[in-house]
């Protein structure tokens, strides 16, 4: 297995668990954004400083004069939401957005129109659990189907439902029996370029489950739309695609079809991983790099207070990773051969805890805050859905 990260001069910082932290102390509502603060911070010490002019590839890179091109928050599409968690886009450009605590499903347009379309009645919110990820079927124009990841009284499960116009229909169980807990429930779901549904699960606070091939906890799963193990999985009878994960909450594919995942660390290192079929990412045997030949090392690591990463998106040569405890949006360059480098932070502490970042059909980013999740200090306008030019 590969080891692609040299820790170099990375300084070990004492930190609490990666899923904890505080946020902004704003106590005033924030109107639609016109000129937000968007100062870039220095790259994390795990990478050398970016060289001016090195990223001259347009969107998300550098301006013509060599200066770092900073993302700009364009407007607030929706505010006063109750912990928005999942975001995925319909063919018409509107997004389906989930609220973790309320169990509501919302339709939000690029013009800022918000309509509740239904709720997932089986949602049992607690700790980090509740209504989490959402994925719109690639064949939505014909099948009108949306998929959800939800915590119930007994487990985490994947559900599907038809979205006809402005109404969400009855749910159907796609995959159940995923262990659930007060913490570390995973919850990100997304369709890959291969047409199969990828599902991230956490180890629910029981680390050994991540190494148990018979458990669905602490894994990335790959399934068909009806919940069966997808053809080509490492074990034909299992939905498991990769294992040894603590709590993955971000998935994104680059232009070459490579799968990337952002993952919470425990007390030392948060991770960005390049996910390979059947690979073991080490938890709880190792956190960060240095696990030896049996495990795949992360491409990049961060001290947990700089990240606690959740959502992950890809646009034109760069990954964008939202940080909860880190309260910032990370931009990471991806080379043609699949190497991640030059992490640069933006919006540090501007909006508090950042949960999800998603790429809209027009190439803009939609970013959600997570200040009402019990670990932040929300402003009156929180939580917000912010549109960003990368």
KELUM-823594 format. One record per residue (C-alpha): x, y, z; chain; residue in one letter; residue number from 1. Coordinates in nm, 2 decimals. Layout:
<pts>
+--------+--------+--------+----+----+-----+
!      X !      Y !      Z ! ch ! aa !   i !
+--------+--------+--------+----+----+-----+
!      X !      Y !      Z !  A !  a ! NUM !
...
+--------+--------+--------+----+----+-----+
</pts>
This chain:
<pts>
+--------+--------+--------+----+----+-----+
!      X !      Y !      Z ! ch ! aa !   i !
+--------+--------+--------+----+----+-----+
!   0.00 !   0.00 !   0.00 !  A !  x !   1 !
!   0.11 !   0.35 !  -0.07 !  A !  x !   2 !
!   0.24 !   0.61 !   0.17 !  A !  x !   3 !
!   0.20 !   0.95 !   0.00 !  A !  x !   4 !
!   0.24 !   1.19 !   0.29 !  A !  x !   5 !
!   0.56 !   1.32 !   0.44 !  A !  x !   6 !
!   0.48 !   1.47 !   0.78 !  A !  x !   7 !
!   0.81 !   1.67 !   0.78 !  A !  x !   8 !
!   0.79 !   1.95 !   1.02 !  A !  x !   9 !
!   0.43 !   1.90 !   1.11 !  A !  x !  10 !
!   0.40 !   1.99 !   1.48 !  A !  x !  11 !
!   0.19 !   1.77 !   1.70 !  A !  x !  12 !
!  -0.08 !   1.99 !   1.88 !  A !  x !  13 !
!  -0.28 !   1.89 !   2.18 !  A !  x !  14 !
!  -0.65 !   1.87 !   2.09 !  A !  x !  15 !
!  -0.98 !   1.73 !   2.20 !  A !  x !  16 !
!  -1.19 !   1.49 !   1.99 !  A !  x !  17 !
!  -1.22 !   1.59 !   1.62 !  A !  x !  18 !
!  -1.60 !   1.61 !   1.64 !  A !  x !  19 !
!  -1.61 !   1.87 !   1.91 !  A !  x !  20 !
!  -1.55 !   2.25 !   1.92 !  A !  x !  21 !
!  -1.69 !   2.60 !   1.94 !  A !  x !  22 !
!  -1.79 !   2.85 !   1.68 !  A !  x !  23 !
!  -1.84 !   3.22 !   1.61 !  A !  x !  24 !
!  -1.99 !   3.44 !   1.88 !  A !  x !  25 !
!  -2.19 !   3.66 !   1.64 !  A !  x !  26 !
!  -2.53 !   3.75 !   1.79 !  A !  x !  27 !
!  -2.67 !   3.96 !   1.50 !  A !  x !  28 !
!  -2.86 !   3.83 !   1.20 !  A !  x !  29 !
!  -2.65 !   3.85 !   0.88 !  A !  x !  30 !
!  -2.83 !   3.98 !   0.57 !  A !  x !  31 !
!  -2.77 !   3.87 !   0.22 !  A !  x !  32 !
!  -2.39 !   3.89 !   0.17 !  A !  x !  33 !
!  -2.24 !   4.14 !  -0.07 !  A !  x !  34 !
!  -1.88 !   4.19 !   0.05 !  A !  x !  35 !
!  -1.79 !   3.92 !   0.30 !  A !  x !  36 !
!  -1.45 !   3.88 !   0.46 !  A !  x !  37 !
!  -1.26 !   3.63 !   0.26 !  A !  x !  38 !
!  -0.90 !   3.64 !   0.37 !  A !  x !  39 !
!  -0.70 !   3.33 !   0.30 !  A !  x !  40 !
!  -0.50 !   3.18 !   0.59 !  A !  x !  41 !
!  -0.17 !   3.01 !   0.56 !  A !  x !  42 !
!  -0.16 !   2.65 !   0.44 !  A !  x !  43 !
!  -0.14 !   2.38 !   0.71 !  A !  x !  44 !
!   0.22 !   2.30 !   0.81 !  A !  x !  45 !
!   0.18 !   1.95 !   0.65 !  A !  x !  46 !
!   0.24 !   2.12 !   0.31 !  A !  x !  47 !
!   0.50 !   2.39 !   0.19 !  A !  x !  48 !
!   0.35 !   2.74 !   0.13 !  A !  x !  49 !
!   0.18 !   2.78 !  -0.20 !  A !  x !  50 !
!   0.40 !   2.95 !  -0.47 !  A !  x !  51 !
!   0.24 !   3.26 !  -0.63 !  A !  x !  52 !
!   0.13 !   3.17 !  -0.98 !  A !  x !  53 !
!   0.15 !   2.80 !  -0.93 !  A !  x !  54 !
!  -0.23 !   2.75 !  -0.95 !  A !  x !  55 !
!  -0.31 !   2.95 !  -1.26 !  A !  x !  56 !
!  -0.59 !   2.72 !  -1.38 !  A !  x !  57 !
!  -0.89 !   2.95 !  -1.35 !  A !  x !  58 !
!  -1.17 !   2.86 !  -1.11 !  A !  x !  59 !
!  -1.03 !   2.82 !  -0.76 !  A !  x !  60 !
!  -0.68 !   2.89 !  -0.86 !  A !  x !  61 !
!  -0.48 !   3.21 !  -0.90 !  A !  x !  62 !
!  -0.57 !   3.55 !  -1.07 !  A !  x !  63 !
!  -0.37 !   3.66 !  -1.37 !  A !  x !  64 !
!  -0.13 !   3.86 !  -1.16 !  A !  x !  65 !
!  -0.03 !   3.56 !  -0.96 !  A !  x !  66 !
!  -0.22 !   3.63 !  -0.64 !  A !  x !  67 !
!  -0.42 !   3.36 !  -0.47 !  A !  x !  68 !
!  -0.77 !   3.37 !  -0.61 !  A !  x !  69 !
!  -1.00 !   3.38 !  -0.30 !  A !  x !  70 !
!  -1.35 !   3.23 !  -0.31 !  A !  x !  71 !
!  -1.62 !   3.49 !  -0.26 !  A !  x !  72 !
!  -1.95 !   3.44 !  -0.07 !  A !  x !  73 !
!  -2.22 !   3.57 !  -0.31 !  A !  x !  74 !
!  -2.54 !   3.55 !  -0.10 !  A !  x !  75 !
!  -2.73 !   3.37 !   0.17 !  A !  x !  76 !
!  -2.99 !   3.15 !  -0.01 !  A !  x !  77 !
!  -3.16 !   3.05 !   0.32 !  A !  x !  78 !
!  -3.12 !   3.12 !   0.69 !  A !  x !  79 !
!  -3.26 !   3.02 !   1.03 !  A !  x !  80 !
!  -3.24 !   2.65 !   0.93 !  A !  x !  81 !
!  -3.22 !   2.37 !   1.18 !  A !  x !  82 !
!  -2.88 !   2.21 !   1.12 !  A !  x !  83 !
!  -2.89 !   2.16 !   0.74 !  A !  x !  84 !
!  -2.69 !   1.85 !   0.67 !  A !  x !  85 !
!  -2.73 !   1.70 !   0.32 !  A !  x !  86 !
!  -2.74 !   1.89 !  -0.01 !  A !  x !  87 !
!  -2.78 !   1.75 !  -0.36 !  A !  x !  88 !
!  -2.91 !   1.90 !  -0.68 !  A !  x !  89 !
!  -3.21 !   1.83 !  -0.90 !  A !  x !  90 !
!  -3.18 !   1.85 !  -1.28 !  A !  x !  91 !
!  -3.35 !   2.20 !  -1.27 !  A !  x !  92 !
!  -3.07 !   2.34 !  -1.06 !  A !  x !  93 !
!  -3.26 !   2.35 !  -0.73 !  A !  x !  94 !
!  -3.12 !   2.16 !  -0.43 !  A !  x !  95 !
!  -3.28 !   1.90 !  -0.20 !  A !  x !  96 !
!  -3.16 !   1.99 !   0.16 !  A !  x !  97 !
!  -3.21 !   1.79 !   0.47 !  A !  x !  98 !
!  -3.23 !   1.91 !   0.83 !  A !  x !  99 !
!  -3.07 !   1.68 !   1.08 !  A !  x ! 100 !
!  -3.28 !   1.75 !   1.39 !  A !  x ! 101 !
!  -3.62 !   1.83 !   1.24 !  A !  x ! 102 !
!  -3.62 !   1.56 !   0.98 !  A !  x ! 103 !
!  -3.75 !   1.81 !   0.72 !  A !  x ! 104 !
!  -3.67 !   1.79 !   0.35 !  A !  x ! 105 !
!  -3.65 !   2.12 !   0.17 !  A !  x ! 106 !
!  -3.63 !   2.23 !  -0.19 !  A !  x ! 107 !
!  -3.41 !   2.54 !  -0.23 !  A !  x ! 108 !
!  -3.36 !   2.73 !  -0.56 !  A !  x ! 109 !
!  -3.07 !   2.94 !  -0.68 !  A !  x ! 110 !
!  -3.30 !   3.24 !  -0.63 !  A !  x ! 111 !
!  -3.34 !   3.16 !  -0.26 !  A !  x ! 112 !
!  -3.69 !   3.02 !  -0.28 !  A !  x ! 113 !
!  -3.74 !   2.76 !   0.00 !  A !  x ! 114 !
!  -4.02 !   2.51 !   0.01 !  A !  x ! 115 !
!  -4.06 !   2.22 !   0.25 !  A !  x ! 116 !
!  -4.15 !   1.91 !   0.05 !  A !  x ! 117 !
!  -4.20 !   1.67 !   0.34 !  A !  x ! 118 !
!  -4.02 !   1.50 !   0.63 !  A !  x ! 119 !
!  -3.87 !   1.17 !   0.72 !  A !  x ! 120 !
!  -4.10 !   1.06 !   1.00 !  A !  x ! 121 !
!  -3.87 !   0.78 !   1.12 !  A !  x ! 122 !
!  -3.59 !   1.02 !   1.21 !  A !  x ! 123 !
!  -3.46 !   0.99 !   1.57 !  A !  x ! 124 !
!  -3.22 !   1.28 !   1.62 !  A !  x ! 125 !
!  -2.96 !   1.25 !   1.91 !  A !  x ! 126 !
!  -2.60 !   1.36 !   1.94 !  A !  x ! 127 !
!  -2.47 !   1.35 !   1.58 !  A !  x ! 128 !
!  -2.75 !   1.13 !   1.45 !  A !  x ! 129 !
!  -3.07 !   1.22 !   1.27 !  A !  x ! 130 !
!  -3.16 !   1.29 !   0.91 !  A !  x ! 131 !
!  -2.82 !   1.32 !   0.74 !  A !  x ! 132 !
!  -2.72 !   1.27 !   0.38 !  A !  x ! 133 !
!  -2.92 !   1.30 !   0.06 !  A !  x ! 134 !
!  -2.86 !   1.18 !  -0.30 !  A !  x ! 135 !
!  -3.07 !   1.26 !  -0.60 !  A !  x ! 136 !
!  -3.10 !   0.97 !  -0.84 !  A !  x ! 137 !
!  -2.90 !   1.01 !  -1.16 !  A !  x ! 138 !
!  -3.21 !   0.91 !  -1.35 !  A !  x ! 139 !
!  -3.43 !   1.16 !  -1.16 !  A !  x ! 140 !
!  -3.60 !   1.29 !  -1.48 !  A !  x ! 141 !
!  -3.76 !   0.95 !  -1.53 !  A !  x ! 142 !
!  -3.77 !   0.79 !  -1.18 !  A !  x ! 143 !
!  -3.82 !   1.10 !  -0.96 !  A !  x ! 144 !
!  -3.63 !   0.93 !  -0.68 !  A !  x ! 145 !
!  -3.43 !   1.07 !  -0.39 !  A !  x ! 146 !
!  -3.23 !   0.87 !  -0.14 !  A !  x ! 147 !
!  -3.17 !   0.96 !   0.23 !  A !  x ! 148 !
!  -2.95 !   0.84 !   0.52 !  A !  x ! 149 !
!  -3.14 !   0.85 !   0.84 !  A !  x ! 150 !
!  -3.10 !   0.74 !   1.20 !  A !  x ! 151 !
!  -3.41 !   0.55 !   1.34 !  A !  x ! 152 !
!  -3.48 !   0.40 !   1.68 !  A !  x ! 153 !
!  -3.30 !   0.08 !   1.58 !  A !  x ! 154 !
!  -3.03 !   0.16 !   1.32 !  A !  x ! 155 !
!  -2.90 !   0.38 !   1.05 !  A !  x ! 156 !
!  -3.05 !   0.31 !   0.71 !  A !  x ! 157 !
!  -3.08 !   0.43 !   0.35 !  A !  x ! 158 !
!  -3.43 !   0.51 !   0.24 !  A !  x ! 159 !
!  -3.57 !   0.62 !  -0.10 !  A !  x ! 160 !
!  -3.88 !   0.83 !  -0.19 !  A !  x ! 161 !
!  -4.03 !   0.98 !  -0.49 !  A !  x ! 162 !
!  -4.03 !   1.36 !  -0.52 !  A !  x ! 163 !
!  -4.32 !   1.46 !  -0.74 !  A !  x ! 164 !
!  -4.33 !   1.83 !  -0.79 !  A !  x ! 165 !
!  -4.35 !   1.98 !  -0.44 !  A !  x ! 166 !
!  -4.44 !   1.67 !  -0.25 !  A !  x ! 167 !
!  -4.22 !   1.39 !  -0.11 !  A !  x ! 168 !
!  -4.39 !   1.05 !  -0.12 !  A !  x ! 169 !
!  -4.37 !   0.75 !   0.12 !  A !  x ! 170 !
!  -4.03 !   0.61 !   0.20 !  A !  x ! 171 !
!  -3.89 !   0.27 !   0.11 !  A !  x ! 172 !
!  -3.61 !   0.09 !   0.29 !  A !  x ! 173 !
!  -3.31 !   0.04 !   0.06 !  A !  x ! 174 !
!  -3.05 !  -0.07 !   0.32 !  A !  x ! 175 !
!  -3.09 !  -0.12 !   0.69 !  A !  x ! 176 !
!  -2.90 !  -0.27 !   0.98 !  A !  x ! 177 !
!  -2.62 !  -0.01 !   0.98 !  A !  x ! 178 !
!  -2.51 !   0.04 !   1.34 !  A !  x ! 179 !
!  -2.62 !   0.37 !   1.50 !  A !  x ! 180 !
!  -2.49 !   0.56 !   1.79 !  A !  x ! 181 !
!  -2.50 !   0.89 !   1.97 !  A !  x ! 182 !
!  -2.17 !   0.98 !   1.78 !  A !  x ! 183 !
!  -1.99 !   0.88 !   1.46 !  A !  x ! 184 !
!  -2.28 !   0.79 !   1.24 !  A !  x ! 185 !
!  -2.12 !   0.88 !   0.91 !  A !  x ! 186 !
!  -2.41 !   0.97 !   0.69 !  A !  x ! 187 !
!  -2.28 !   1.10 !   0.36 !  A !  x ! 188 !
!  -2.43 !   0.94 !   0.05 !  A !  x ! 189 !
!  -2.36 !   1.01 !  -0.32 !  A !  x ! 190 !
!  -2.38 !   0.85 !  -0.66 !  A !  x ! 191 !
!  -2.05 !   0.78 !  -0.82 !  A !  x ! 192 !
!  -1.96 !   0.81 !  -1.19 !  A !  x ! 193 !
!  -2.03 !   0.43 !  -1.21 !  A !  x ! 194 !
!  -2.40 !   0.49 !  -1.12 !  A !  x ! 195 !
!  -2.38 !   0.31 !  -0.79 !  A !  x ! 196 !
!  -2.46 !   0.46 !  -0.45 !  A !  x ! 197 !
!  -2.17 !   0.52 !  -0.20 !  A !  x ! 198 !
!  -2.26 !   0.53 !   0.17 !  A !  x ! 199 !
!  -2.03 !   0.64 !   0.45 !  A !  x ! 200 !
!  -2.08 !   0.49 !   0.80 !  A !  x ! 201 !
!  -1.91 !   0.57 !   1.13 !  A !  x ! 202 !
!  -1.80 !   0.33 !   1.40 !  A !  x ! 203 !
!  -2.05 !   0.47 !   1.64 !  A !  x ! 204 !
!  -1.79 !   0.51 !   1.92 !  A !  x ! 205 !
!  -1.69 !   0.14 !   1.91 !  A !  x ! 206 !
!  -1.36 !   0.16 !   1.72 !  A !  x ! 207 !
!  -1.31 !  -0.21 !   1.67 !  A !  x ! 208 !
!  -1.62 !  -0.22 !   1.44 !  A !  x ! 209 !
!  -1.42 !  -0.04 !   1.18 !  A !  x ! 210 !
!  -1.19 !  -0.34 !   1.14 !  A !  x ! 211 !
!  -1.47 !  -0.60 !   1.14 !  A !  x ! 212 !
!  -1.54 !  -0.70 !   0.78 !  A !  x ! 213 !
!  -1.88 !  -0.84 !   0.89 !  A !  x ! 214 !
!  -2.00 !  -0.51 !   1.04 !  A !  x ! 215 !
!  -2.13 !  -0.22 !   0.83 !  A !  x ! 216 !
!  -1.99 !   0.04 !   1.07 !  A !  x ! 217 !
!  -1.67 !   0.23 !   1.00 !  A !  x ! 218 !
!  -1.69 !   0.16 !   0.63 !  A !  x ! 219 !
!  -1.76 !   0.31 !   0.29 !  A !  x ! 220 !
!  -2.03 !   0.10 !   0.12 !  A !  x ! 221 !
!  -2.12 !   0.06 !  -0.25 !  A !  x ! 222 !
!  -2.46 !  -0.05 !  -0.33 !  A !  x ! 223 !
!  -2.72 !  -0.07 !  -0.62 !  A !  x ! 224 !
!  -3.03 !   0.15 !  -0.61 !  A !  x ! 225 !
!  -3.22 !  -0.13 !  -0.46 !  A !  x ! 226 !
!  -2.97 !  -0.19 !  -0.18 !  A !  x ! 227 !
!  -2.78 !  -0.49 !  -0.30 !  A !  x ! 228 !
!  -2.40 !  -0.51 !  -0.30 !  A !  x ! 229 !
!  -2.28 !  -0.35 !  -0.62 !  A !  x ! 230 !
!  -2.12 !  -0.56 !  -0.89 !  A !  x ! 231 !
!  -1.74 !  -0.55 !  -0.86 !  A !  x ! 232 !
!  -1.73 !  -0.50 !  -0.48 !  A !  x ! 233 !
!  -1.42 !  -0.66 !  -0.31 !  A !  x ! 234 !
!  -1.65 !  -0.93 !  -0.16 !  A !  x ! 235 !
!  -1.94 !  -1.01 !  -0.40 !  A !  x ! 236 !
!  -2.18 !  -1.07 !  -0.11 !  A !  x ! 237 !
!  -2.09 !  -0.76 !   0.09 !  A !  x ! 238 !
!  -2.17 !  -0.39 !   0.03 !  A !  x ! 239 !
!  -1.83 !  -0.29 !   0.18 !  A !  x ! 240 !
!  -1.60 !  -0.10 !  -0.05 !  A !  x ! 241 !
!  -1.33 !   0.01 !   0.20 !  A !  x ! 242 !
!  -1.28 !  -0.03 !   0.58 !  A !  x ! 243 !
!  -1.09 !   0.11 !   0.87 !  A !  x ! 244 !
!  -1.27 !   0.44 !   0.88 !  A !  x ! 245 !
!  -1.35 !   0.63 !   1.20 !  A !  x ! 246 !
!  -1.62 !   0.87 !   1.07 !  A !  x ! 247 !
!  -1.63 !   0.97 !   0.70 !  A !  x ! 248 !
!  -1.87 !   1.26 !   0.62 !  A !  x ! 249 !
!  -1.73 !   1.38 !   0.29 !  A !  x ! 250 !
!  -1.72 !   1.22 !  -0.06 !  A !  x ! 251 !
!  -1.62 !   1.36 !  -0.39 !  A !  x ! 252 !
!  -1.49 !   1.24 !  -0.73 !  A !  x ! 253 !
!  -1.24 !   1.43 !  -0.94 !  A !  x ! 254 !
!  -1.23 !   1.46 !  -1.31 !  A !  x ! 255 !
!  -1.05 !   1.12 !  -1.35 !  A !  x ! 256 !
!  -1.32 !   0.94 !  -1.15 !  A !  x ! 257 !
!  -1.10 !   0.90 !  -0.83 !  A !  x ! 258 !
!  -1.29 !   0.89 !  -0.50 !  A !  x ! 259 !
!  -1.18 !   1.12 !  -0.22 !  A !  x ! 260 !
!  -1.31 !   1.11 !   0.14 !  A !  x ! 261 !
!  -1.27 !   1.34 !   0.44 !  A !  x ! 262 !
!  -1.25 !   1.18 !   0.78 !  A !  x ! 263 !
!  -1.26 !   1.28 !   1.14 !  A !  x ! 264 !
!  -0.96 !   1.20 !   1.35 !  A !  x ! 265 !
!  -0.97 !   1.13 !   1.72 !  A !  x ! 266 !
!  -0.73 !   1.36 !   1.90 !  A !  x ! 267 !
!  -0.44 !   1.41 !   1.66 !  A !  x ! 268 !
!  -0.50 !   1.41 !   1.28 !  A !  x ! 269 !
!  -0.80 !   1.46 !   1.06 !  A !  x ! 270 !
!  -0.76 !   1.30 !   0.72 !  A !  x ! 271 !
!  -0.81 !   1.34 !   0.35 !  A !  x ! 272 !
!  -0.80 !   0.99 !   0.18 !  A !  x ! 273 !
!  -0.79 !   0.87 !  -0.17 !  A !  x ! 274 !
!  -1.02 !   0.57 !  -0.16 !  A !  x ! 275 !
!  -0.92 !   0.25 !  -0.32 !  A !  x ! 276 !
!  -1.13 !  -0.06 !  -0.37 !  A !  x ! 277 !
!  -1.09 !  -0.30 !  -0.07 !  A !  x ! 278 !
!  -0.83 !  -0.08 !   0.11 !  A !  x ! 279 !
!  -0.80 !  -0.06 !   0.48 !  A !  x ! 280 !
!  -0.75 !   0.29 !   0.62 !  A !  x ! 281 !
!  -0.62 !   0.18 !   0.96 !  A !  x ! 282 !
!  -0.86 !   0.30 !   1.23 !  A !  x ! 283 !
!  -0.82 !   0.23 !   1.52 !  A !  x ! 284 !
!  -0.48 !   0.07 !   1.46 !  A !  x ! 285 !
!  -0.34 !   0.40 !   1.34 !  A !  x ! 286 !
!  -0.46 !   0.76 !   1.32 !  A !  x ! 287 !
!  -0.30 !   0.96 !   1.04 !  A !  x ! 288 !
!   0.00 !   0.83 !   0.85 !  A !  x ! 289 !
!   0.26 !   0.56 !   0.94 !  A !  x ! 290 !
!   0.04 !   0.25 !   0.96 !  A !  x ! 291 !
!   0.27 !   0.02 !   0.77 !  A !  x ! 292 !
!   0.20 !  -0.20 !   0.47 !  A !  x ! 293 !
!  -0.14 !  -0.32 !   0.58 !  A !  x ! 294 !
!  -0.30 !   0.02 !   0.57 !  A !  x ! 295 !
!  -0.33 !   0.31 !   0.32 !  A !  x ! 296 !
!  -0.19 !   0.64 !   0.45 !  A !  x ! 297 !
!  -0.40 !   0.96 !   0.40 !  A !  x ! 298 !
!  -0.29 !   1.20 !   0.14 !  A !  x ! 299 !
!  -0.31 !   1.49 !   0.38 !  A !  x ! 300 !
!  -0.36 !   1.54 !   0.75 !  A !  x ! 301 !
!  -0.46 !   1.83 !   0.97 !  A !  x ! 302 !
!  -0.45 !   1.89 !   1.35 !  A !  x ! 303 !
!  -0.81 !   1.84 !   1.46 !  A !  x ! 304 !
!  -0.86 !   2.20 !   1.57 !  A !  x ! 305 !
!  -0.79 !   2.31 !   1.21 !  A !  x ! 306 !
!  -1.05 !   2.09 !   1.04 !  A !  x ! 307 !
!  -1.29 !   1.83 !   1.19 !  A !  x ! 308 !
!  -1.39 !   1.79 !   0.82 !  A !  x ! 309 !
!  -1.74 !   1.71 !   0.70 !  A !  x ! 310 !
!  -1.85 !   1.79 !   0.35 !  A !  x ! 311 !
!  -1.63 !   1.76 !   0.04 !  A !  x ! 312 !
!  -1.67 !   1.89 !  -0.31 !  A !  x ! 313 !
!  -1.46 !   1.90 !  -0.63 !  A !  x ! 314 !
!  -1.44 !   2.19 !  -0.89 !  A !  x ! 315 !
!  -1.19 !   2.23 !  -1.17 !  A !  x ! 316 !
!  -0.88 !   2.08 !  -1.02 !  A !  x ! 317 !
!  -0.95 !   2.15 !  -0.65 !  A !  x ! 318 !
!  -1.12 !   1.98 !  -0.36 !  A !  x ! 319 !
!  -1.31 !   2.20 !  -0.12 !  A !  x ! 320 !
!  -1.35 !   2.06 !   0.24 !  A !  x ! 321 !
!  -1.57 !   2.21 !   0.51 !  A !  x ! 322 !
!  -1.44 !   2.23 !   0.86 !  A !  x ! 323 !
!  -1.66 !   2.21 !   1.17 !  A !  x ! 324 !
!  -1.43 !   2.27 !   1.47 !  A !  x ! 325 !
!  -1.18 !   2.44 !   1.22 !  A !  x ! 326 !
!  -1.46 !   2.69 !   1.11 !  A !  x ! 327 !
!  -1.30 !   2.73 !   0.77 !  A !  x ! 328 !
!  -1.32 !   2.61 !   0.41 !  A !  x ! 329 !
!  -1.02 !   2.43 !   0.28 !  A !  x ! 330 !
!  -0.91 !   2.44 !  -0.09 !  A !  x ! 331 !
!  -0.68 !   2.15 !  -0.19 !  A !  x ! 332 !
!  -0.52 !   2.11 !  -0.53 !  A !  x ! 333 !
!  -0.54 !   1.78 !  -0.70 !  A !  x ! 334 !
!  -0.28 !   1.70 !  -0.96 !  A !  x ! 335 !
!  -0.34 !   1.51 !  -1.28 !  A !  x ! 336 !
!  -0.18 !   1.20 !  -1.13 !  A !  x ! 337 !
!  -0.40 !   1.21 !  -0.82 !  A !  x ! 338 !
!  -0.19 !   1.38 !  -0.56 !  A !  x ! 339 !
!  -0.34 !   1.63 !  -0.31 !  A !  x ! 340 !
!  -0.14 !   1.93 !  -0.21 !  A !  x ! 341 !
!  -0.14 !   2.30 !  -0.13 !  A !  x ! 342 !
!  -0.42 !   2.32 !   0.13 !  A !  x ! 343 !
!  -0.53 !   2.67 !   0.18 !  A !  x ! 344 !
!  -0.80 !   2.79 !   0.43 !  A !  x ! 345 !
!  -1.07 !   3.05 !   0.36 !  A !  x ! 346 !
!  -1.35 !   3.21 !   0.56 !  A !  x ! 347 !
!  -1.18 !   3.12 !   0.89 !  A !  x ! 348 !
!  -1.43 !   3.19 !   1.17 !  A !  x ! 349 !
!  -1.64 !   3.41 !   0.94 !  A !  x ! 350 !
!  -1.95 !   3.18 !   0.96 !  A !  x ! 351 !
!  -1.87 !   2.95 !   1.25 !  A !  x ! 352 !
!  -1.89 !   2.57 !   1.20 !  A !  x ! 353 !
!  -1.91 !   2.46 !   0.83 !  A !  x ! 354 !
!  -2.09 !   2.13 !   0.77 !  A !  x ! 355 !
!  -2.15 !   2.07 !   0.40 !  A !  x ! 356 !
!  -2.00 !   2.20 !   0.07 !  A !  x ! 357 !
!  -2.16 !   2.09 !  -0.26 !  A !  x ! 358 !
!  -2.10 !   2.17 !  -0.62 !  A !  x ! 359 !
!  -2.40 !   2.32 !  -0.80 !  A !  x ! 360 !
!  -2.46 !   2.25 !  -1.17 !  A !  x ! 361 !
!  -2.34 !   2.60 !  -1.25 !  A !  x ! 362 !
!  -2.00 !   2.54 !  -1.09 !  A !  x ! 363 !
!  -2.07 !   2.75 !  -0.78 !  A !  x ! 364 !
!  -2.04 !   2.60 !  -0.43 !  A !  x ! 365 !
!  -2.33 !   2.58 !  -0.18 !  A !  x ! 366 !
!  -2.20 !   2.59 !   0.18 !  A !  x ! 367 !
!  -2.40 !   2.51 !   0.50 !  A !  x ! 368 !
!  -2.33 !   2.62 !   0.85 !  A !  x ! 369 !
!  -2.38 !   2.39 !   1.15 !  A !  x ! 370 !
!  -2.40 !   2.63 !   1.45 !  A !  x ! 371 !
!  -2.72 !   2.49 !   1.59 !  A !  x ! 372 !
!  -2.59 !   2.14 !   1.63 !  A !  x ! 373 !
!  -2.52 !   2.17 !   2.01 !  A !  x ! 374 !
!  -2.15 !   2.25 !   1.96 !  A !  x ! 375 !
!  -2.17 !   2.60 !   1.83 !  A !  x ! 376 !
!  -2.27 !   2.95 !   1.93 !  A !  x ! 377 !
!  -2.53 !   3.04 !   1.67 !  A !  x ! 378 !
!  -2.62 !   3.38 !   1.54 !  A !  x ! 379 !
!  -2.98 !   3.47 !   1.50 !  A !  x ! 380 !
!  -2.96 !   3.40 !   1.13 !  A !  x ! 381 !
!  -2.81 !   3.05 !   1.18 !  A !  x ! 382 !
!  -2.81 !   2.80 !   1.03 !  A !  x ! 383 !
!  -2.74 !   2.94 !   0.68 !  A !  x ! 384 !
!  -2.71 !   2.81 !   0.33 !  A !  x ! 385 !
!  -2.44 !   3.03 !   0.16 !  A !  x ! 386 !
!  -2.36 !   3.04 !  -0.21 !  A !  x ! 387 !
!  -1.99 !   3.08 !  -0.29 !  A !  x ! 388 !
!  -1.79 !   3.15 !  -0.61 !  A !  x ! 389 !
!  -1.49 !   2.92 !  -0.59 !  A !  x ! 390 !
+--------+--------+--------+----+----+-----+
</pts>
